């Protein structure tokens, strides 16, 4: 606890699009419960602005789906979420218990570009043009839901997001030839001395471990 004469401790957190919302909510709830005296500053930024902000010391910690290879930054993979298929109700693919990516070649596939999945994107780029699905990128997960629920095709997103939105008129099917994961990275300046950020990082890892249990 801080005393009345010292500045209130603060954590400046930058969050890039696509970061797992259920994990983040659990982390922020844990942070608030264990260190309520810490003032939290939230910054919604692009992945590139997040890195720039860390370099310029505008942020203490960043959460992003984009991993960086830079010795001046510490990048820790903390949360791993499986992707799944979102389909409209009464869609032909629902007859199958799971679906392979190459079975989607005759379907429109909507993806939120911010929700980057390295393994999935690498696999799609390696497929031949005759096997590759018709991928259409959308500006948000809400737009993905709109197109899928209206019956214009299927969507690929993190399974937890799709299941949370099941009331929107969609169904979930696992992807058989995965796992294709969405990975959240916690990023900080290397060698940074910040005890509040240190504890926040440990809580992020605790949330990940709790989800595995």
Order of alpha helices (4+ residues) and beta strands (2+ residues): beta-alpha-beta-alpha-beta-beta-beta-beta-alpha-beta-alpha-beta-alpha-beta-beta-alpha
